[in-house]
């Protein structure tokens, strides 16, 4: 058993990695100095194999690799093949692949060191990720809003509220950004307009503007729900909290204009959330109008524990 283990280790660490077609003989440790069996070619704990004998051990896996590579790069312009992993260090594998694909202008690169392997994997993952020009939305995305009351909300007509501007509204409705399975381009972005009403003076409003937040919800269905929240204020069954977008809108305090409503003076704050869903993760920014000039600021994404 010990001899078999030693033979396997020597083959994997030396012969398998260092063998090339140009080596006429390959010596492998096989036991100790006292082990000799001339009938099978073992002398003093070593066995010598010809290049053809070693090459025969590689024949099937190399054929499979060569065929697999050919199927992957056919009809594509490929400049490099990056070999990683234990067998990726084989000089013979590199020679065989160069022989098969050099006429197509393909260079074979061996990532011999762990740092090189990590760099090769990272570069490949980055390229694959960014070569995807479009993807389908995995969920229906949206937010909880206070919407203008209409017949579609009549099941909760008892929860109607009147805004400071006199409009009749309903709380807890679901505002859809994008529906499940809709194909999104890599640069997809969606602008969502929002507004807030304040009855207090502009000085106290400033503290509220410094910490504006909106929760993002997801729904695992292509048909958007009517409600984001139930009557108690919690998410409806099937609705999940994905993250919270927070932003500092104190920069628009100077452009606040008072309005007169049925209940007296109030302030209305209008802003937009720019949502990007086309990349590898959700990102957001906020925009507002400052005396005719469009301003923009960052928004922070705070992920929920539920993924």
Backbone as a ProteinNet text record, in pm:
[ID]
protein_1_A
[PRIMARY]
XXXXXXXXXXXXXXXXXXXXXXXXXXXXXXXXXXXXXXXXXXXXXXXXXXXXXXXXXXXXXXXXXXXXXXXXXXXXXXXXXXXXXXXXXXXXXXXXXXXXXXXXXXXXXXXXXXXXXXXXXXXXXXXXXXXXXXXXXXXXXXXXXXXXXXXXXXXXXXXXXXXXXXXXXXXXXXXXXXXXXXXXXXXXXXXXXXXXXXXXXXXXXXXXXXXXXXXXXXXXXXXXXXXXXXXXXXXXXXXXXXXXXXXXXXXXXXXXXXXXXXXXXXXXXXXXXXXXXXXXXXXXXXXXXXXXXXXXXXXXXXXXXXX
[TERTIARY]
83.4	0	86.7	195.2	282.8	350.3	391.2	455.9	360.1	234	134.2	109.7	103.8	82.4	199.3	322.5	441.7	447.8	411.8	412.4	313.2	193.8	89.9	133.4	192.2	236.4	345.5	440.8	549.3	495.7	402.6	346.5	274.2	192.7	113.7	199.9	300.4	381	495.8	542	657.3	625.3	599.4	581.4	465.5	351.1	232.4	255.1	325.5	345.4	460.7	569.1	692.7	710.3	633.7	651.7	629.9	722.4	707.7	739	691.3	712.2	859.4	942.2	1083.8	1165.9	1107.3	1184	1179.2	1297.1	1301.9	1265.9	1299.5	1266.8	1220.4	1138.6	1082.6	1092.9	1169.6	1196.7	1102	1036.6	941.3	984.9	983.3	1015.2	913.2	963.8	876	934.3	903.5	957.6	1091.7	1168.9	1297.2	1412.4	1536.4	1654.6	1663.8	1600.1	1608.2	1505	1417.9	1312.2	1359.4	1373.2	1414.8	1334.3	1281.3	1209.6	1233.9	1337.9	1378.2	1269.5	1182.2	1078.6	981.2	960.2	866.7	938.1	1070.6	1146.7	1173.1	1157	1183.7	1325.6	1406.8	1545.2	1574.7	1609.8	1644.2	1537.9	1413.8	1304.5	1263.7	1305.5	1267.9	1223.4	1126.4	1079.9	1092.8	1141.8	1163.2	1059.4	989.4	886.4	929.9	900	931.5	833.6	867.3	779.1	645.2	648.5	523.8	434.5	496.9	418	350.7	423.3	364	258.8	288	193.1	61.4	67.8	-55.7	-146	-87.2	-167.3	-243.1	-188.3	-249.6	-349.1	-345	-415.5	-564.4	-635.1	-780.7	-819.1	-762.4	-802	-765.1	-649.9	-611	-704.9	-745.6	-842.1	-973.3	-1020.7	-1145.3	-1133	-1017.7	-995.5	-988.3	-915.3	-900.1	-1035.8	-1116.6	-1249.3	-1339.1	-1328.5	-1411.1	-1373.3	-1242.2	-1195.4	-1239.4	-1227	-1265.5	-1414.1	-1498.8	-1642.7	-1672.9	-1590.1	-1612.6	-1568.2	-1459.1	-1404.3	-1441.9	-1505.6	-1551.6	-1646.3	-1628.5	-1707.8	-1683.3	-1578.1	-1543.3	-1398	-1370.5	-1232.5	-1171.7	-1085.9	-1023.8	-873.4	-816.9	-672.7	-594.3	-654	-580.8	-662	-591.6	-645.3	-566.4	-634.4	-567.9	-586.8	-475.5	-480.7	-463.3	-559.2	-552.2	-578	-546.7	-566.9	-443.4	-445.6	-329.3	-284.6	-375.8	-340.9	-308.2	-353	-322.8	-175.4	-98.3	45.2	123.9	55.4	123.3	183.8	314.2	383	335	306	261.2	123.1	33.2	-99.5	-84.3	4.5	27.2	78.5	173.2	226.7	117	32.7	-71.7	-175.1	-211.7	-309	-249.8	-121.9	-56.1	-50.9	-22.2	-15.9	-152.8	-259.2	-393.6	-449.3	-411.4	-480.5	-391.8	-260.6	-172.4	-200.7	-244.3	-273.8	-393.7	-473.1	-586.7	-548.9	-418.7	-373.4	-401.8	-420	-450.8	-323.4	-299.7	-185.1	-231.9	-151.9	-185.1	-103.3	-171.5	-107.9	-129.8	-22.7	-31.6	-23.9	-124.9	-125.9	-62.7	70.9	143.3	133.5	121.1	119.3	-23.7	-54.6	-190.4	-239.6	-148.8	-190.4	-228.8	-156.1	-188.7	-322.2	-343.5	-470.3	-587.4	-572.5	-680	-704.2	-595.4	-609.7	-678.3	-642.9	-706.1	-854.5	-890.3	-1031.2	-1107.8	-1047.8	-1114.7	-1137.4	-1036.2	-1049.6	-1157.2	-1162.1	-1262.7	-1403	-1419	-1550.8	-1594.5	-1502.9	-1537.1	-1581.8	-1507.7	-1542.2	-1677.8	-1700.4	-1828.2	-1942.8	-1925.5	-2030.4	-2063.3	-1959	-1981.2	-2011.4	-2001.2	-2038.9	-2188.1	-2255.4	-2400.5	-2464.2	-2525.6	-2582.6	-2724.9	-2792	-2929.3	-2958.4	-3048.3	-3088	-3233	-3299.2	-3439.5	-3448.3	-3541.4	-3562.1	-3610.4	-3548.3	-3583.8	-3711.9	-3744.9	-3864.1	-3936.1	-4053.5	-4119.5	-4073	-4015.1	-3960.4	-4055.5	-4060.6	-4143.6	-4129.4	-4213.6	-4212.5	-4354.7	-4363.8	-4490.8	-4514.7	-4636.1	-4665.8	-4803.1	-4824.3	-4957.2	-5010.8	-5111.9	-5160.7	-5296	-5328.2	-5460.2	-5567.7	-5669	-5774.2	-5855.1	-5887	-5971.9	-6047.7	-6134.1	-6217	-6136.3	-6016.5	-5938.8	-5894.5	-5907.5	-5871.4	-5993.7	-6112.4	-6234.7	-6242.5	-6170.9	-6173.9	-6116	-6043	-5988.7	-6034.6	-6152.7	-6203.8	-6208.7	-6214.6	-6218.7	-6083.6	-5979.7	-5845.6	-5803.3	-5899	-5867.1	-5816.8	-5724.5	-5672.3	-5672.5	-5673.1	-5669.6	-5534.5	-5466.4	-5336.9	-5350.6	-5238.4	-5239	-5281.1	-5267.7	-5309.9	-5457.1	-5526.6	-5668.8	-5701.2	-5601.9	-5629.5	-5661.7	-5754.3	-5789.6	-5696.3	-5628.8	-5524.5	-5552	-5477.8	-5481	-5337.3	-5313.6	-5179.4	-5153.7	-5026.6	-4985.4	-4994.5	-5017.9	-5026.8	-4887.5	-4884.8	-4758.4	-4732.8	-4618.2	-4578.5	-4470.9	-4501.5	-4412	-4302.9	-4178.7	-4067.8	-4052	-4038.5	-4018.1	-4081	-4138.5	-4206	-4109.7	-4140.9	-4060.7	-4056.8	-3939.6	-3915	-3900.8	-3916.3	-3890.8	-3740.2	-3699.9	-3557.7	-3502.2	-3396.5	-3335.8	-3200.5	-3176.8	-3045.2	-2945.5	-2817.3	-2713.8	-2711.4	-2756.8	-2757.1	-2898	-2985.5	-3124	-3131.3	-3211.4	-3235.8	-3381.6	-3438.1	-3578.6	-3589.6	-3663.8	-3682.1	-3819.4	-3820.2	-3943.8	-3967.9	-4074.2	-4102.3	-4171.8	-4131.9	-4193.3	-4212.1	-4299.8	-4316	-4348.7	-4312.3	-4342.4	-4409.4	-4503.3	-4571.8	-4535.2	-4513.3	-4480.9	-4567.1	-4621.1	-4702.9	-4623.6	-4505.3	-4424.7	-4347.7	-4278	-4200.8	-4075.4	-4017.2	-3904.8	-3782.8	-3767	-3651.1	-3655.6	-3770.2	-3781.2	-3785.6	-3827.3	-3829.1	-3687.5	-3590.4	-3452.3	-3405.9	-3442.4	-3399.8	-3459.9	-3582.1	-3644.7	-3577.3	-3537.7	-3476.8	-3340.4	-3273	-3140.2	-3147	-3262.7	-3273.3	-3402.1	-3408	-3520.4	-3494.6	-3591.8	-3572.4	-3696.4	-3672.7	-3779.4	-3742.9	-3837.9	-3814.2	-3843.3	-3758.2	-3775.1	-3828.4	-3933.2	-3993.8	-3985.8	-3985.6	-3988.2	-4105.5	-4155.2	-4273.2	-4243.7	-4255.7	-4215.5	-4327.4	-4373.2	-4479.3	-4472.8	-4507.2	-4501.3	-4617.7	-4726.6	-4841.2	-4827.6	-4809.6	-4786.7	-4906	-4880.8	-4989.1	-5048	-5167.1	-5227.8	-5167.1	-5141.2	-5095.3	-4954.1	-4876.7	-4745.9	-4757.2	-4847.5	-4864.2	-5005.3	-5018.3	-5151	-5210.7	-5325.4	-5394.4	-5317.8	-5235.1	-5157.6	-5023.1	-4991.1	-4867	-4750.5	-4772.9	-4666	-4674.7	-4568.3	-4570.5	-4682.3	-4748.1	-4849.3	-4785.3	-4861.1	-4805.9	-4745.5	-4623.4	-4554.7	-4468.4	-4489	-4406.5	-4287.4	-4168.2	-4047.6	-3972.5	-3919.5	-3839.8	-3698.3	-3656.8	-3524.7	-3418.1	-3446.8	-3349.3	-3418.3	-3342.9	-3392.7	-3298.4	-3354.7	-3275.4	-3283.2	-3169.3	-3165.7	-3087.7	-3127	-3059.6	-3072.9	-2980	-2980.4	-3029	-3150.5	-3208	-3206.1	-3120.8	-3116.5	-3076.4	-3014.2	-2972.1	-3087.9	-3208.9	-3321	-3401.6	-3355.4	-3429.4	-3441.8	-3341.5	-3343.5	-3448.5	-3495.9	-3593.2	-3736.7	-3758	-3892.5	-3983.3	-4103.1	-4201.2	-4328.3	-4380.4	-4502.4	-4626.1	-4720.1	-4847.6	-4961.3	-5077.6	-5195.3	-5292.2	-5329.4	-5422.7	-5544.3	-5636	-5757	-5728.7	-5614.8	-5581.8	-5478.1	-5444.4	-5346.9	-5221.9	-5116.5	-4992.9	-4919.3	-4857.4	-4778.5	-4665.7	-4570.4	-4459.6	-4462.9	-4437.1	-4430.6	-4288	-4233.2	-4096.8	-4105.8	-4062.8	-4063	-3920.5	-3905.8	-3774.6	-3796.3	-3690.8	-3696.3	-3585.6	-3615.3	-3515.1	-3479.6	-3351.9	-3304.1	-3252	-3319.3	-3286.4	-3216.1	-3102.5	-3031.7	-3039.5	-3099.5	-3116.8	-3046.3	-2989.6	-2935.7	-2801	-2725.3	-2593.8	-2602.3	-2494.1	-2490.7	-2556.9	-2586.9	-2652.6	-2732.1	-2823.1	-2908.7	-2827.3	-2848.6	-2785.6	-2887.5	-2866.4	-2966.2	-2901.5	-2967.9	-2931.2	-3061.4	-3051	-3169.4	-3149.6	-3260.2	-3258.8	-3368.9	-3343.9	-3447.1	-3424	-3525.4	-3517.7	-3494.2	-3389	-3353.5	-3361.9	-3479.6	-3501.7	-3467.6	-3515.7	-3495.3	-3371	-3286.3	-3163.2	-3177.5	-3148.5	-3157.1	-3034.5	-3058.7	-2950.5	-2955.5	-2841.7	-2835.3	-2743.3	-2778.3	-2696.1	-2699.3	-2606.2	-2600	-2711.3	-2742.9	-2836.2	-2767.2	-2792.9	-2729.6	-2826.9	-2776.4	-2857.4	-2825.7	-2925.1	-2908.1	-2980.7	-2906.5	-2972.6	-3041.9	-3153.3	-3224.2	-3160.7	-3187.1	-3131.1	-3188	-3306.9	-3372	-3320.8	-3262.1	-3206.7	-3297.7
-120.7	0	125.4	122.6	239	263.2	152.3	165.9	222.9	179	229.2	377.7	419.2	560.1	645.2	596.1	669.1	679.5	569.1	570.2	671.5	675.3	768.9	912.8	941	1077.2	1121.9	1031.6	1066.6	1092.6	1008.3	1025.5	1159.6	1194.6	1318.4	1443	1435.7	1555.9	1576.5	1469.5	1482.4	1440.7	1311.8	1260.9	1329.5	1336.4	1395.4	1541.7	1612.7	1756.7	1786.5	1707.2	1740.5	1666	1561.1	1480.1	1562.4	1541.4	1599	1490	1509.7	1408.2	1388.9	1486.4	1477.6	1397.3	1355.4	1278.2	1130.8	1072.6	932.4	836.4	869.8	781.8	865.6	801.1	869.1	775	815.9	730.8	769	665.5	687.1	604.1	665.1	592.1	480.6	361.6	246.5	162.9	200.9	130.4	187	105.2	148	91.8	124.5	76.5	-74.7	-145.5	-291.5	-359.2	-280.8	-340.4	-350.6	-474.8	-498.6	-614.8	-595.8	-702.5	-681.1	-745.2	-723.3	-761.8	-854.1	-901.5	-790.5	-697.3	-587.4	-453.5	-456	-334.1	-251.8	-310.5	-236	-265.1	-160.2	-176.1	-76.6	-133.8	-53.4	52.4	10.1	98.9	200.1	179.6	274.3	196.1	255.4	195.7	299.3	254.3	345.8	318	424.1	412.9	490.7	434.4	504.5	618.8	708.8	822	772.5	666.5	613.3	556.2	491.9	434.5	543	649.6	759.3	831.3	850.6	920.2	845.5	711.1	633.1	659.6	697.1	731.4	862.4	948.8	1079.1	1077.5	974.6	976.9	1007.3	934.4	952	1088	1129.1	1260.4	1376.6	1367	1476	1482.6	1367.9	1367.1	1432.8	1398.6	1457.6	1609.4	1653.6	1797.5	1868	1807.5	1867.4	1879.5	1775	1777.7	1881.8	1891.8	1988.3	2131.3	2156.9	2291	2325.3	2229	2253.1	2290.1	2221	2251.3	2388.6	2432.7	2562.5	2679.4	2660.9	2775.5	2776.8	2669.9	2671.3	2788.7	2856.4	2974.3	3093.9	3089.4	3203.1	3243.8	3370.3	3417.3	3415.2	3316.9	3298.7	3318.2	3399.1	3425.2	3340.9	3309.7	3241.1	3125.8	3018.7	2912.6	2917.4	2932.3	2939.4	2805.8	2737.1	2607.8	2626.9	2578.1	2588.4	2451.3	2435.9	2307.7	2220.2	2103	2014.2	1969.8	1918.9	1872.6	1989.8	2109.4	2227.1	2261	2204.2	2228.3	2131	2037.3	1936.7	1999.1	1982.7	2033.6	1960.7	1831.7	1752.9	1798.8	1827.1	1878.9	2010.5	2096.9	2226	2204.2	2111	2082.8	2033.1	1942.1	1884.4	1988.6	2077	2180.5	2284.2	2316.9	2408.7	2348.6	2219.4	2152.4	2152.2	2138.3	2129.8	2265.5	2371.7	2500	2617.8	2597.5	2709.6	2763.4	2676	2722.1	2816.7	2819.2	2911	3039.6	3053.1	3173.5	3174	3054.8	3043.6	3016.6	3097	3076.2	3004.5	2909.7	2833.8	2889.5	2929	2990.7	2901.5	2877.3	2794	2883.9	2873.4	2950.1	2862.4	2870.2	2777.8	2814.8	2944	2987.9	3016.9	2997	3023.6	3163.5	3263	3400.5	3418.5	3349.7	3357.7	3288.3	3176.1	3103.9	3191.5	3259	3346.2	3460.8	3515.5	3625.4	3577.3	3457.1	3402.6	3378.9	3321.3	3296.8	3428.5	3526.9	3656.8	3724.6	3721	3783.5	3713.4	3580.8	3505.8	3536.9	3539.1	3568.3	3709.5	3805.7	3944.6	3952.1	3885.4	3892.4	3828.5	3710.9	3642.6	3727.6	3785.3	3868.1	3986.6	4053	4173.6	4145.9	4021.1	3989.5	3965.4	3954.2	3937.5	4074.6	4091.4	4220.4	4238.5	4130.8	4140.3	4020.3	4039.7	3931.3	3951.7	3843.9	3852.7	3880.8	3966.5	3998.5	3874.1	3844.9	3724.7	3742.8	3867.8	3897.1	4018.3	4045	4173.3	4266	4379.6	4474.2	4592.8	4645.6	4762.9	4819.4	4920.1	4987.9	5004.6	5031	5066.9	5215	5252.2	5392.9	5429.6	5559.5	5614.6	5661.6	5593.1	5617.4	5688.5	5757	5818.4	5710.3	5734.6	5635.5	5616.7	5488.8	5455.1	5327.9	5285.4	5167.8	5041	5033.1	4910.4	4892.7	4999	4991.4	4985.6	4962.2	4975.5	4875	4762.6	4666.4	4726.1	4835.2	4901.7	5047.7	5070.1	5207.7	5272	5189.3	5244.3	5299.3	5274.9	5322.5	5444.3	5506	5625.6	5737.9	5815.6	5931.8	6051.4	6169.4	6291.1	6359	6379.6	6445.5	6592.3	6652.2	6793.9	6882.3	6828.6	6907.2	6881.8	6797.8	6772.7	6647.9	6581.1	6460.2	6342.8	6255.4	6135.7	6022.5	5961.7	5862.9	5732.4	5631.1	5502.6	5461.8	5409.3	5372.9	5224.4	5190	5049.7	4986	5063.9	5007.1	4968.8	4877.3	4831.4	4907.1	4975.7	5048.1	4966.5	4918.9	4828.1	4903.8	4858.4	4910.7	4828.6	4696.7	4606.6	4472	4407.2	4279.6	4161.9	4054.3	3932.5	3884.3	3833.6	3775.1	3878.5	4007	4109.6	4114.9	4114.9	4115.6	4256.7	4267.5	4397.1	4408	4518.3	4544	4566.1	4549.3	4562.1	4701.7	4802.7	4939.9	4984.8	4889	4923.1	5011.1	5116.5	5204.1	5248.5	5266.9	5304.9	5423.5	5524.7	5643.1	5638.1	5651	5642.9	5777.3	5850.3	5978.4	5957.4	6036	6030.2	6171.9	6182.9	6312.5	6290.8	6386.6	6384	6516.7	6509.8	6629.7	6655.6	6782.7	6821.8	6941.4	6935.3	7046.9	7139.3	7095.2	7175.4	7284	7369.5	7477	7419	7498.9	7450.6	7413	7469.6	7437.9	7293.7	7247.5	7109.2	7010.3	7055.2	6967.4	6921.7	7007.5	6977.2	6846.9	6823.5	6701.5	6578.2	6591	6479.1	6452.5	6559.4	6543.5	6476.4	6489	6428.7	6275.7	6221.2	6075	6025.3	6043.3	5991.8	5844.1	5758.9	5616.4	5556.5	5459.9	5387.3	5239.5	5154.4	5011	4952.5	4859.5	4790.9	4650	4611.9	4480.3	4399.4	4267.1	4178.2	4082.3	4040.5	3955.1	3849.3	3720.9	3612.4	3574.6	3672.5	3650.1	3760.5	3729.4	3828.9	3927.5	3890.2	3980.3	4058	4189.1	4267.2	4260.2	4261.4	4261.2	4401.9	4410.1	4541.1	4605.2	4521.8	4573.7	4527.8	4617.6	4581.6	4544.4	4614.1	4593.5	4547.3	4470.9	4431.3	4541.9	4517.4	4620.1	4657.2	4566.8	4594.2	4661.9	4680.2	4748.4	4656.8	4524.1	4429.8	4387.3	4326.4	4282.7	4180.6	4192.1	4095.1	3958.2	3848.4	3714.6	3707.5	3657.9	3649.7	3770	3879.6	4000.5	3990.6	4016.8	4011.6	4144.5	4184	4305.8	4275.2	4339.5	4314.9	4403.8	4534.1	4628.4	4761.6	4854.6	4989.6	5089.5	5181.8	5287.9	5412.1	5463.5	5584.4	5692.8	5817	5928.3	6055.2	6146.2	6277	6380.2	6432.1	6531	6671.6	6693.5	6826	6934.2	6893.7	6991.6	7062.2	7006.5	7074.1	7162.9	7174.1	7255.1	7400.7	7450.1	7591	7619.5	7513.7	7533.5	7503.4	7480.8	7451	7573.1	7547.8	7654.8	7617.8	7705.5	7672.8	7672	7584.7	7574.5	7585.1	7622.3	7630	7517.9	7440	7329.9	7345	7248.5	7255.2	7268.2	7216.3	7219.9	7326.2	7410.3	7515.1	7501.5	7565.4	7568.1	7434.7	7394.4	7271	7286.6	7195.4	7189.5	7055.6	7057.5	6935.3	6917.3	6799.8	6767.5	6663.4	6701	6609	6564.1	6434.8	6380.8	6252	6203.6	6079.4	5986.1	5858.1	5756.1	5687.7	5688.3	5623.4	5485.5	5383.2	5246.3	5179.5	5115.6	5038.1	4891	4811.8	4669.1	4582	4642.6	4563.9	4500.5	4552	4496	4376.7	4351.6	4236.3	4263.2	4387.4	4418.1	4547	4564.4	4682.2	4804.9	4916.2	5042.6	5153.5	5265.5	5373.1	5509	5611.8	5751.5	5830.2	5950.2	6035.5	6163.8	6218.2	6343.5	6434.4	6564.4	6661.3	6788.9	6871.2	6997	7111.5	7186.1	7298.3	7427.2	7489.9	7616.5	7604.4	7495	7474.6	7397.6	7367.9	7293.5	7153.5	7050.2	6911.6	6878.5	6840	6799.7	6647.8	6590.4	6445.5	6412.7	6310	6269	6118.4	6064.6	5919	5868.7	5743.2	5675.7	5548.7	5514	5396.5	5278.7	5162.8	5041.5	4963.3	4945	4866	4733.3	4624.6	4496.2	4441.1	4372.3	4306.4	4170.9	4111.3	3979.8	3873.9	3901.6	3805.1	3821.3	3716.9	3721.3	3648.1
0	0	0	82.9	89.9	-45.4	-112.4	-242.6	-345.7	-340.2	-434.4	-413.7	-285.3	-255	-302.8	-277.7	-320	-471.7	-540.2	-686.5	-741.1	-680.5	-724.6	-703.1	-585.6	-555.6	-651.3	-680.2	-771.8	-912	-954.6	-1088.1	-1100.7	-996.8	-1004.4	-989.3	-901.2	-873.9	-972	-1035.9	-1125.2	-1269.9	-1288.2	-1424.5	-1497.1	-1431.5	-1493.7	-1528.2	-1442.6	-1462.3	-1556.1	-1549.9	-1621.2	-1752.7	-1774	-1894.8	-2021.4	-2117.4	-2251.5	-2352.4	-2473.4	-2577.8	-2609.6	-2575.4	-2608.9	-2510.1	-2398	-2299.7	-2336.2	-2357.8	-2401.2	-2289.2	-2165.2	-2053.1	-1935.1	-1851.4	-1735.2	-1616.3	-1517.2	-1401.2	-1288.5	-1231.5	-1123.2	-1003.4	-884.9	-762.3	-741.2	-710	-689.3	-576	-453.9	-338.3	-295.2	-222.3	-170.5	-250.3	-209.6	-282.9	-290.2	-197.7	-198.6	-285.5	-349.1	-432	-578	-623.4	-762.1	-818.9	-938	-1008.8	-1158	-1207.2	-1346.2	-1445.8	-1407.5	-1500.4	-1538.3	-1447.7	-1476	-1484.5	-1482	-1503.2	-1379.3	-1258.6	-1135.2	-1090.3	-1076.2	-1033.4	-923.4	-804.9	-688.4	-656	-661	-620.4	-724.9	-848.1	-954.3	-1077.7	-1148.4	-1272	-1382.6	-1496.6	-1608.8	-1716.4	-1759.3	-1862.4	-1986	-2102.6	-2227.2	-2247.6	-2339.5	-2369.5	-2421.4	-2502.9	-2558.9	-2448.4	-2348.9	-2238.6	-2156.8	-2127.7	-2051.7	-2135	-2262.4	-2349.8	-2358.8	-2352.4	-2359.3	-2239.4	-2125.3	-2006.3	-2026.2	-2111.4	-2136.2	-2252.4	-2332.9	-2461.6	-2448.4	-2362.2	-2352.9	-2294.6	-2177.5	-2124.4	-2216.5	-2284.5	-2373.9	-2494	-2546.2	-2657.2	-2614.1	-2493.1	-2443	-2427.9	-2375.5	-2356.7	-2491.7	-2584.4	-2716.9	-2786.7	-2777.9	-2840.5	-2774.4	-2641.6	-2568.6	-2605.2	-2612.7	-2649.3	-2791.2	-2880.8	-3019.9	-3030	-2953.9	-2958.6	-2899.8	-2804	-2741	-2828.1	-2903.8	-2976.7	-3124.2	-3172.6	-3311.6	-3333.9	-3443.9	-3483	-3390.9	-3309.8	-3223.4	-3247.8	-3224.1	-3234.9	-3095	-3070.1	-2938.2	-2951.6	-2864.4	-2869.1	-2770	-2655.2	-2549.9	-2491	-2455.7	-2371.3	-2241.6	-2129.6	-1999.5	-1928.1	-1898.5	-1831.6	-1681.8	-1603.9	-1458.7	-1398.3	-1269.9	-1204.7	-1215.5	-1149.7	-1146.8	-1284.4	-1365.7	-1499.9	-1591.5	-1554.4	-1634.1	-1634.2	-1539.6	-1532.9	-1620.2	-1684.6	-1766.6	-1891.7	-1906	-2024.9	-2150	-2134.5	-2249.1	-2296.1	-2202.4	-2238.4	-2313.5	-2264.9	-2330.7	-2472.8	-2489.7	-2623.8	-2718.1	-2667.7	-2751.5	-2793	-2702.3	-2734.7	-2829.9	-2809.4	-2903	-3042.6	-3050	-3179.5	-3248.5	-3168	-3224.8	-3265.8	-3193.4	-3214	-3252.8	-3263.2	-3297.2	-3436.8	-3527.1	-3662.1	-3666	-3558.8	-3549	-3476.7	-3446.8	-3378.3	-3229.8	-3172.2	-3029.3	-2950.2	-2846.5	-2757.3	-2630.8	-2584	-2463.3	-2347	-2241.1	-2124.5	-2003.5	-1928	-1808.1	-1685.3	-1597.5	-1471.9	-1364.5	-1352.5	-1265	-1117.5	-1086.9	-947.9	-903.6	-772	-722.3	-753.8	-746.3	-772.6	-919.6	-1006.9	-1149.3	-1177	-1109.8	-1127.2	-1084.6	-970.3	-921.8	-1020	-1074.7	-1170.5	-1298.3	-1343.1	-1463.4	-1441.5	-1325.3	-1295.6	-1286.5	-1218.6	-1204	-1337	-1423.7	-1555.9	-1638.4	-1629	-1705.2	-1656.6	-1523	-1466	-1504.8	-1496.6	-1532.4	-1677.8	-1765.7	-1908	-1934.2	-1875.2	-1897.3	-1845.9	-1726.3	-1666.7	-1755	-1809.3	-1887.1	-2034.3	-2074.7	-2212.3	-2224.4	-2109.6	-2110.9	-2134.8	-2249.5	-2287.2	-2235.4	-2200.4	-2151.9	-2063.1	-1970.4	-1882.3	-1842.9	-1804	-1764.2	-1614.8	-1576.1	-1434.6	-1362	-1249.4	-1174.4	-1094.8	-1063.1	-983.5	-1042.1	-988.6	-1011.4	-899.5	-937.2	-840.1	-823.5	-701.6	-679.9	-540.3	-512.4	-382.8	-330.1	-202.2	-140.4	-162	-207.5	-233.3	-176.8	-164.7	-138.6	-273.3	-323	-459.3	-456	-568.8	-580	-571.4	-492	-472.5	-600.8	-631.3	-746.2	-712.5	-803.3	-777	-753.2	-809.4	-790.1	-644.8	-565.3	-423.9	-332	-389	-309.3	-194	-202.2	-92	37.3	24.7	143.6	148.2	101.6	96.6	234.6	339.1	475	519	440.1	475.7	394	327	247.7	338.4	285.6	358.1	262.9	318	236.8	253.2	141.5	143.2	184	216.9	253.3	136.4	13.3	-102.8	-138.3	-60.1	-80.3	-159.6	-216.5	-294.4	-201	-245.5	-169.1	-211.5	-114.1	-143.1	-68.2	-107	-37.3	-7.1	111.4	155.8	131.5	102.8	94.5	-41.7	-148.4	-283.3	-334.2	-430.8	-489	-618.9	-626.7	-747.2	-818	-938.5	-1011	-1086.1	-1068.6	-1147.7	-1275.4	-1256.4	-1369.2	-1335	-1435.7	-1413.2	-1430.9	-1363	-1373.6	-1518.6	-1558.7	-1691.1	-1802.8	-1770.2	-1871.6	-1897.2	-2024.1	-2059	-2041.4	-1960.8	-1930.3	-1998.8	-2065.1	-2123.3	-2010.1	-2041.8	-1939.7	-1878.6	-1954.6	-1903.8	-1863.6	-1833.7	-1799.7	-1675.3	-1682.5	-1568.4	-1571.6	-1454.9	-1444.2	-1348.7	-1389.1	-1305.8	-1239.3	-1107.8	-1030.7	-961.5	-998.8	-932.6	-797.5	-699.1	-566.5	-514.3	-415.4	-349.1	-202.3	-121.8	21.4	57.4	153.3	200.5	346.2	377.8	514.6	554	673.3	721.7	812.4	855.4	947.3	872.8	946.8	883.7	818.5	732.2	652.2	735.8	853.3	937.5	983.5	1031.5	1079	964	847.1	729.9	695.5	718.2	682.6	746.4	872.1	940.3	874.2	822.4	752.1	618	550.2	417.6	423.4	537.7	549.4	550	576.6	587.2	520.5	389.4	311.8	282.3	304.1	276.9	210.2	123	54.9	52.9	87.3	86.5	-51.9	-93	-220.2	-191.9	-264.4	-245.4	-374.3	-359	-475.3	-462.6	-580.1	-589.7	-694	-657.9	-747.1	-843.3	-921.5	-1017.6	-1122.5	-1245.6	-1352.5	-1347.5	-1279.6	-1267	-1136.2	-1142.3	-1020.2	-924.9	-794	-696.3	-682.3	-629.4	-603.6	-480.3	-379.8	-251.3	-219.4	-161.2	-108.2	39	110.2	254.3	286.4	395	439.9	527.4	582.2	661.4	788.3	836.3	957.5	928.5	799.5	763.1	734.6	738.9	705.9	560	505.3	365.1	340.6	227.2	188.8	166.7	182.1	155.5	15.4	6.7	-121.9	-153.5	-80	-97.9	-2.8	-55.3	27.9	22.4	137.2	146.3	97.5	-12.5	-69.7	-7.8	-1.4	51.7	78	135.7	160.4	95.8	21.1	-41.8	46.1	86.2	167.6	94.3	116.1	48.3	130.9	110.3	174.6	73	94.8	2.8	61.8	159.8	223.5	123.4	11.9	-88.4	-156	-150	-214.9	-119.3	5.6	103.6	60.4	-11.9	-52.3	-159.8	-226.1	-333	-288.2	-158.7	-109	-121.9	-172	-189.6	-112.2	-27.3	48.6	-42.1	-9.4	-80.9	20.9	-27.2	58.4	23	123.3	104.4	193	189.1	271.5	420.8	463.1	606	639.1	542.7	568.5	484.4	529	451.3	461.5	350.2	348.8	246.9	256	160.4	88.7	-39.7	-120.3	-171.2	-147	-190.5	-301.8	-421.5	-536.1	-565.6	-588.7	-625.1	-703.6	-766.4	-843.7	-798.3	-799.8	-771	-903.4	-938.3	-1060.4	-1024.3	-1071.8	-1037.2	-1154.5	-1126.6	-1228.9	-1190.3	-1279.2	-1252.5	-1355.5	-1458.8	-1567.9	-1540.6	-1443.2	-1414.2	-1321.5	-1248.6	-1160.1	-1026.6	-995.2	-869	-880.6	-784.5	-781.4	-741.5	-810.2	-772	-790.3	-721.6	-726.5	-705.7	-761.1	-738.2	-725.9	-670.2	-656.4	-737	-788.1	-863.3	-811.3	-819.9	-786.5	-865.9	-871.9	-946	-848.7	-872.1	-785.3	-867.5	-862.4	-933.5	-1082	-1143.3	-1285.5	-1322.7	-1224	-1249.1	-1189.6	-1269.8	-1221.4	-1139.3	-1014.7	-924.9	-906.8	-874.6	-855	-739.1	-664.3	-551.3	-534.5	-456.6	-438.3	-346.3	-361.3	-272.4	-221.8	-99	-38.9	-40.2	-81.3	-81	45.7	131.8	253.8	233.4	210	182.2	304.4	280.7	388.3	410.3	526	555.5	463.6	408.5	320.6	179.6	123.7	-12	-108.9
[MASK]
+++++++++++++++++++++++++++++++++++++++++++++++++++++++++++++++++++++++++++++++++++++++++++++++++++++++++++++++++++++++++++++++++++++++++++++++++++++++++++++++++++++++++++++++++++++++++++++++++++++++++++++++++++++++++++++++++++++++++++++++++++++++++++++++++++++++++++++++++++++++++++++++++++++++++++++++++++

